[in-house]
Amino acid sequence: ILIDKDYIYATFWDHRKLAKSNDGGLTFKLIDFGLGPSFYQICMYNRNIGVGMSGSDIFMTTDGWENYDKVSTSFSSTYYNPIFINEHTVQFASDRANLIVLVNFDLIKKLWDLVYEFPKEVDFTFLDLKYTRNGFGFLAGLRRNGNGDRATDVMYQSTDYGKSWFKTIDQDVEPEWGFDNVSFNDTLNGFVTGQFGKIMMTNDGGK
């Protein structure tokens, strides 16, 4: 995660550790959180405020991971795609009872609120979620199409920070493998990328 020209945070696939740089990547400090599942993803609101997801544990910091709190939960066994809604609220996805749900977690009260539950008939893999201002956001992923290990591109859009969603893309586009990442500079201009060098661009908010 690149916070600015000085601060960089990196995670490791098979270790519950973080690497922190405050000099633009010239040097890194290694922070070891001990035994447990690796940090699949971390999310930073700014240089200091951030969260990390490790299995059913949620790690939180307000001083750039020099110190942290940990909350062990029973809501789900795996959380992913954390993103800050505001300074004190982080939203993330989880698989619960074979459903994909979005949860808002209050970092101050350490309580969660179920924001959205995708219907059972919605069968897709959730890979990335990004919001711009005013609650405008995109959820990118894939849906297996039965053609070997290929998949269909899937994109959902929200205008209220995930309280409701509508599908904007669900189609086979060569090469068929789904979307990995989505990023928006503002409410109009954005990119989505996928495997095999797929790059798609919009200048009208995904229309």
N, C-alpha and C positions, 0 to 999 in steps of 0.2 A: 504494500500500500504506500503510495507516494502522497504524503500530506502536503508538502510544499518543497521548495528547492533544497531544504536542509533535512527535513525529517522523513525517514523511510522506515517502514516496518515490514518484516518478512517472516513467514511461517515455514515450517518444515513438515513434509508429508508424514513422516513416521516418528516424530518426536513432539512431545508437548513442550515446545520451546518457541521463543520469539527472538528475532534479531532486530535491534534498534540502532538506527544511525541518526545523529543530529548534525552531521557535517556533509550531507549530500551523498552519502554512500562511501566516503573515503575510509571510514572505520565503522565497525559495528560492535555493539555490546550484546552478548548472549544472555538471555533471561530464561532460566530453567524452572518450569512449574512442577517438576516431579513426575512420578509415574501416572499413567492414564492415557486415554485416547489422545491422538494428536489434535492440534487445532486445525480443523478442516478449513475454517475461515475466521478471520477477525474483521472487525469493522471499527473505524475511528471517526468520531465526530469532528475532532480537531487534533492538535498535537498531543493532548493530554487525556481526553475522554474517549474511552473505547470499550468494546466487548469482544470476547472470544468464545467460540462454541467448541466444547470438547465432550463428545458423547452427550450425557444428560446434565453436564455441568455448564453453568454460565459464569464466565469470569468477567469482572468489571474493574475498570481503573479510572481514576480522575487525575493521575499525575504521570501519564505516559509509561505505565507498567512498572514504575519503581515500587509501587504498592498496589495491591488489588484485593478484591473481595471475590468469594466464590459462593454460588448458590447451586446446591444439588437439588434437582427437580425430579418429579415423577410424572410430569405432564406427558413427556415422550422420551424416547431413548436417543433420539438424534435431532439436532436442530441445525439449520443451514440457511444460507443467504441472509445474514443479518444486515439491516440497513437502518440508519437513524431517521426517525420521523421528526424529532426535535432533540434538544440537548439531554433530555431525561427519559426519552422513550425510544426503544429500539424494536423494530419489527423483524420477525424471522419466520421461516416456514418449518413445519414438522410433518411427519407422517404419523397419523393417529387413527387407529382402527381402520386401516387401509384407505384413509382419506387424507388428502393434502389440506392442511389448514394453515392460516396465517395468524400469528399471535403478536400482540403488542406487549412488551415487557417494560414495566416502570422501574428504572434503575434506582430510584429513591425509595419507593415503597417495597420494591422487590416482589411485585405482584404482576401476574399476566392477565390479559384480556383477549378472548377469542374474537378476532376481527372478521375472519371470513373462512368458510368451509366450502371447498369445491364439491359439487355434486358427485355422487358415486359414478355416474356415467362419464365424467371427465377423466380420461385416461391419458395422462401425459407425464413426462419427466420435467421437473422444475429445475432450471439451471441458472437463472439469473433474474434479479429484480432491481430496478432502478427507478427512483422518483426524481422529478424536477420540482420546481416550486409549485405551490397551490395544489398539492395532492395528485398531480399528473404523473402517471407512472406506467411502466411496461414490464411484463413478465415474459421471459423468453425461455424456450425449451424445445422439446421434441416429443413426438408420438410414434411409437413403433408401427410400421406399416406392413409388416409381414413379409417384406422383400429382403430376406437374409437379415443382416444386421443394420440395414438402412432404416431411416426414420424420416418423418414428415416434420417440416418446419411449423412451429407453433408459437403464436404471440397473443398475449392477452393485454388489455389496456384498462387502466383505472383512472378516474378523475377525482377520487376522494380518499386517497391514501389506503387503498385496498379494501374498503368496505363493500365495494361492488366491482365486478369485472365483466368485460365483454370481449369476445374473441375477434381479433382483427386479421389474423393469418392462420390458416390451417390447410396447407397444401404441399404437394411434392414439388420441390424446386431442385433442379440439377445443380450440383450433386446433392443427392438427398441424404442429409444426416442431421438435420435440426440446427437450432441456434444455441450457441454457447454463452455469448455475452452481449449485453445491450448497454448503450451509453448515450446520454443526451446532454447537450450543452445548454439547452433551454427547452421551452415547451414545443419548439418546432423542429429543431435540427438535431438529428441523432443518427447513430450507426448501430448495426447489429452484425455480429460475426459468427461464423460457423466453421466446421472442419473443411478441409480441402481448399482453403483459401477463400471461402465465401465471405463477401462483404456486401451488405446492403445499406442504403442510405435513404433518409427521408428528410424533406424540408417543410413538411406540412403536418407535423405531429403524428406521423404514422398512418395517415390516410392513404 
